[in-house]
Amino acid sequence: MNRSIPATLAALALTGALAFAGTAQAHQTASSNGAVVTIHVLPDDEPVARRPATVKVVAVKVPRTARFSFSSARIRVTDSSGRTVASKARSRSARLTFPRAGAYQITVSGRYTRAGKRRSFSARFAIRAS
């Protein structure tokens, strides 16, 4: 009977892990000039045209000896023709509505300081609104 307890616990742990696997959020990551930017688009990285969506900057990683502040960050969303759909400065997120179904580009740009020098980055992400 004691031998079945570890097997039962392992089965329960696996079941719990599989139950949460379906709820994991997708993220996109891109790098630019030493900065690595990770974003998430709500809902579920599959925005629907003419419905509210949110672009969240999950993380900006810069080299270890560098300093970064979101006060220098900008989120810009453009459609396939290059027209700006949304632009928000000094923010971790931007709430917007994609005007129609199609391809869009999300650009997260900013500056960080390393060894007294300012460096700019501009990470680009592709997304499709349905």
C-alpha positions as CSV (number, residue, x, y, z in Angstrom):
1,M,0.0,0.0,0.0
2,N,2.8,2.4,0.8
3,R,4.3,1.9,-2.7
4,S,1.1,3.2,-4.4
5,I,1.3,6.6,-2.6
6,P,4.3,8.0,-4.6
7,A,2.7,6.8,-7.8
8,T,-0.6,8.4,-6.9
9,L,1.1,11.7,-6.0
10,A,3.0,11.6,-9.3
11,A,-0.2,11.0,-11.3
12,L,-1.9,13.9,-9.4
13,A,1.0,16.2,-10.1
14,L,0.9,15.3,-13.8
15,T,-2.8,15.9,-14.0
16,G,-2.5,19.3,-12.4
17,A,0.3,20.3,-14.7
18,L,-1.7,19.3,-17.8
19,A,-4.8,21.1,-16.5
20,F,-2.8,24.4,-16.4
21,A,-1.0,23.8,-19.7
22,G,-4.1,25.0,-21.6
23,T,-4.2,28.3,-19.8
24,A,-0.6,29.4,-20.5
25,Q,-0.3,32.8,-22.1
26,A,1.7,33.2,-25.3
27,H,4.4,35.8,-25.5
28,Q,6.5,37.2,-28.3
29,T,10.2,38.1,-27.8
30,A,12.4,40.2,-30.0
31,S,15.8,41.9,-29.6
32,S,17.3,45.1,-30.7
33,N,20.6,46.8,-30.0
34,G,21.3,44.7,-26.9
35,A,17.7,45.0,-25.4
36,V,15.4,41.9,-25.3
37,V,11.7,42.8,-25.3
38,T,8.9,40.5,-24.5
39,I,5.2,41.4,-25.2
40,H,1.8,39.9,-24.8
41,V,-1.3,40.9,-26.7
42,L,-4.6,40.4,-24.9
43,P,-6.8,38.5,-25.6
44,D,-4.7,35.4,-26.1
45,D,-2.3,36.9,-28.7
46,E,-5.3,36.7,-31.1
47,P,-6.9,40.2,-31.2
48,V,-10.2,40.6,-32.9
49,A,-10.8,43.5,-35.3
50,R,-13.1,46.2,-33.9
51,R,-12.9,44.8,-30.4
52,P,-10.7,46.2,-27.6
53,A,-7.2,44.7,-27.2
54,T,-4.3,45.4,-24.9
55,V,-0.6,45.3,-25.8
56,K,1.5,44.7,-22.7
57,V,5.3,44.9,-22.4
58,V,6.0,42.0,-20.1
59,A,9.8,42.6,-19.8
60,V,12.7,44.6,-21.2
61,K,16.0,43.0,-20.5
62,V,19.1,45.1,-21.0
63,P,22.8,44.2,-20.4
64,R,23.5,43.6,-16.7
65,T,25.4,46.9,-16.2
66,A,22.8,49.0,-18.0
67,R,19.9,51.0,-16.6
68,F,16.4,51.1,-18.2
69,S,13.2,52.9,-17.2
70,F,9.8,52.6,-18.8
71,S,9.7,56.4,-18.8
72,S,11.7,56.2,-22.0
73,A,9.6,53.4,-23.7
74,R,7.1,53.9,-26.5
75,I,4.6,51.4,-27.9
76,R,3.5,52.0,-31.5
77,V,1.1,49.9,-33.6
78,T,0.9,50.3,-37.4
79,D,-1.2,48.6,-40.0
80,S,0.2,46.9,-43.2
81,S,0.3,50.2,-45.1
82,G,2.4,51.8,-42.3
83,R,-0.3,54.0,-40.9
84,T,-0.2,54.5,-37.1
85,V,-3.2,52.8,-35.3
86,A,-2.0,53.6,-31.8
87,S,1.0,55.2,-30.1
88,K,1.6,55.5,-26.4
89,A,4.7,56.9,-24.6
90,R,6.1,56.2,-21.2
91,S,4.0,53.1,-20.6
92,R,4.1,49.3,-20.1
93,S,0.8,48.8,-22.0
94,A,-1.5,50.3,-24.6
95,R,-5.2,49.7,-25.0
96,L,-6.4,49.9,-28.6
97,T,-8.9,48.6,-31.1
98,F,-7.6,47.2,-34.4
99,P,-9.8,48.9,-37.0
100,R,-10.0,45.9,-39.4
101,A,-8.8,42.3,-39.8
102,G,-5.3,42.1,-41.2
103,A,-1.6,42.3,-40.4
104,Y,-0.2,44.8,-38.0
105,Q,3.3,45.7,-36.6
106,I,3.9,46.5,-33.0
107,T,7.1,48.4,-32.2
108,V,8.5,48.8,-28.7
109,S,11.2,51.4,-28.6
110,G,13.2,53.1,-25.9
111,R,16.6,54.0,-24.5
112,Y,18.9,52.6,-21.9
113,T,22.2,53.8,-20.4
114,R,25.3,51.7,-20.3
115,A,28.7,52.9,-19.2
116,G,27.4,56.5,-19.4
117,K,26.3,56.1,-23.1
118,R,22.7,56.2,-24.2
119,R,21.6,53.4,-26.5
120,S,18.4,53.2,-28.4
121,F,16.4,50.1,-29.3
122,S,13.4,49.4,-31.4
123,A,12.0,45.8,-31.2
124,R,9.3,44.9,-33.8
125,F,6.6,42.3,-33.6
126,A,4.1,41.0,-36.2
127,I,0.5,40.3,-35.2
128,R,-2.7,39.5,-37.1
129,A,-6.2,40.7,-36.1
130,S,-9.0,38.4,-37.2
